[in-house]
Amino acid sequence: MINEKMMQLGNVRSVIRELFEYGKKRIAEVGAENVYDFSLGNPSVPAPAEVNAALIELLQTKDDNYLHGYTSAQGDANTRAAIAADLNKRFGTSFRADNFYMTCGAAASLKISLTALYTPGDEVITFTPYFPEYRVFVETTGAKFVEVQSDPDTFQIDFDNLEAAINEKTKAIIMNSPNNPSGVVFKTASIEKLAALLEARAAEYGHPIYLITDEPYRELVYDAETEVPYVTKYYKNTIVCYSYSKSLSLPGERIGYILVPDEIENSADVYAAVCGAGRALGYVCAPSLAQHMVEKCTGLVSDLSIYKENRDLLYNTLTEYGYSCVYPDGAFYLFVKTMEPDAGAFCERAKAHDLLLVPADSFGTPGYLRIAYCVQTDMIRRALPAFKALADEYRS
Ligand SMILES: Cc1ncc(COP(=O)(O)O)c(C=O)c1O
C-alpha cells in the first residue's frame, strides 16, 4: 500500500498547471503573440545584477568545499548574521544570526514552522483569500485548516469573523501581506488590533497563539505611502517565513528563511523545534551557493518599476472597462470580481479570447479570478482588447 493522501495530492492537477498546459497548446495553434497568459506568479523582472555578480565572484574566488559543501543544518552562520544585520538596519530590530533557520523558500519555511508548532487537536487559521498551498501544508501536518472570511470590500481582516473562529485549539494564524492573490497590504492598525486580540485570547487560554507571517512579497509595494509593518514589532509571538523567490526574482534557487525572534515565549524551545522539524522533514542545509549569494545581496530588490507600470496599466484600464477589483498595494496580482458568480465558467469564456486567468475558488474566495501581472508589459497591451471584448460580452 502507498499513502493515499499523497497519491491524491500528486494526481490532482492544479488549475494553474492546467492553464499552463492549455497555453502551450494554444501557442502552438495561434502563436505566442496571441496568447495572454496571466496564470503564473513567476517573476518576469530579472534578478538584480548584483546577484549574478556575487555568484560569479563566489565561483571565481572560493573553493568547491565552500561553494558546494554542506553548511550547518540551520544554515551558514555568516549568511544568517548578514540577514540579521540587514533587518536590524531596516526595521530597528535586534535579531541575531541564531534567530534564523535557512530554508528552501517560503514553502519550506511554512511547512517546517507548522510542523514545529503542531500538537494533536490544533487548529490553524488563515484569512481569505489565501495561497492554496496553506491548506496542503496545514492538513498534512495534522492540524485543522480554518478559513476566516475577510472584509469582502477591502480584503482587510474582518475582526468579527476572526473573533468567532479563534478558540482554545487555535495554535497559529497564517497571514500573508502583501497578499497573494489580492495584492492587499494589512494596515498597521489591523496588525495592532490583531496583536491585542491574540494577546487577550492567549491569556484566556493559557497558551500562546503564534502569528506566522508569510512574507515573500514584503518588498513588492509600489506607492511611497504604502507601509508594510514589520510584524515582530507589534506581536511578540511572531514567526516570520521569508523567501527571496520574488524579491530577488529567483524562485528556482529555492532560498529563504524562518525567523524565530528572542521575544517569542520559550524562544529557545521554538527554535529547537524548528531545527527538529527541518531535520524530520529532510530540510537541512538549504542550498549552499544560494546562501552565500544571499549573504552578499541582503536588502537588494529587483527593479519594481516594471511591476508598478504593469499594475497601473492593468488596474486603470480594467476598472475603466467595468471590471471590479480591490486596489492592489503590492505583490504582483490583481484580484478581479468575475462578471458571473461562477469564476470557473467566466475563466472558460476568457479562454475563448486567449486570456488565461486563474479562477480563485481554491484561494477561498469564489466569484473572483487572479491575474498575475509579472509578465511583459507588451503582452498586457496586446491583451487589453481581449479584456474589453470579454467585458462587452457580459454587458450585451
Ligand atoms: C503567498 C505565498 N507563500 C509562499 C509561496 C512559496 O514561495 P517559495 O517559492 O519561496 O517557496 C508563494 C509562491 O508563490 C506565495 O505566493
Ligand as a Chemical Component Dictionary entry (heavy atoms), coordinates in Angstrom:
data_LIG
# 
_chem_comp.id                   LIG 
_chem_comp.type                 NON-POLYMER 
_chem_comp.pdbx_formal_charge   0 
_chem_comp.three_letter_code    LIG 
# 
loop_
_chem_comp_atom.comp_id 
_chem_comp_atom.atom_id 
_chem_comp_atom.alt_atom_id 
_chem_comp_atom.type_symbol 
_chem_comp_atom.charge 
_chem_comp_atom.model_Cartn_x 
_chem_comp_atom.model_Cartn_y 
_chem_comp_atom.model_Cartn_z 
_chem_comp_atom.pdbx_ordinal 
LIG C1 C1 C 0 1.930 33.645 -0.561 1  
LIG C2 C2 C 0 2.986 32.677 -0.941 2  
LIG N1 N1 N 0 3.574 31.955 0.015  3  
LIG C3 C3 C 0 4.533 31.065 -0.267 4  
LIG C4 C4 C 0 4.950 30.862 -1.563 5  
LIG C5 C5 C 0 6.036 29.863 -1.848 6  
LIG O1 O1 O 0 7.204 30.568 -2.094 7  
LIG P1 P1 P 0 8.574 29.837 -2.462 8  
LIG O2 O2 O 0 8.626 29.712 -3.942 9  
LIG O3 O3 O 0 9.635 30.751 -1.952 10 
LIG O4 O4 O 0 8.578 28.533 -1.771 11 
LIG C6 C6 C 0 4.361 31.584 -2.605 12 
LIG C7 C7 C 0 4.762 31.353 -4.000 13 
LIG O5 O5 O 0 4.210 31.855 -4.939 14 
LIG C8 C8 C 0 3.357 32.518 -2.286 15 
LIG O6 O6 O 0 2.738 33.245 -3.225 16 
# 
loop_
_chem_comp_bond.comp_id 
_chem_comp_bond.atom_id_1 
_chem_comp_bond.atom_id_2 
_chem_comp_bond.value_order 
_chem_comp_bond.pdbx_ordinal 
LIG C1 C2 SING 1  
LIG C2 N1 SING 2  
LIG C2 C8 DOUB 3  
LIG N1 C3 DOUB 4  
LIG C3 C4 SING 5  
LIG C4 C5 SING 6  
LIG C4 C6 DOUB 7  
LIG C5 O1 SING 8  
LIG O1 P1 SING 9  
LIG P1 O2 DOUB 10 
LIG P1 O3 SING 11 
LIG P1 O4 SING 12 
LIG C6 C7 SING 13 
LIG C6 C8 SING 14 
LIG C7 O5 DOUB 15 
LIG C8 O6 SING 16 
# 
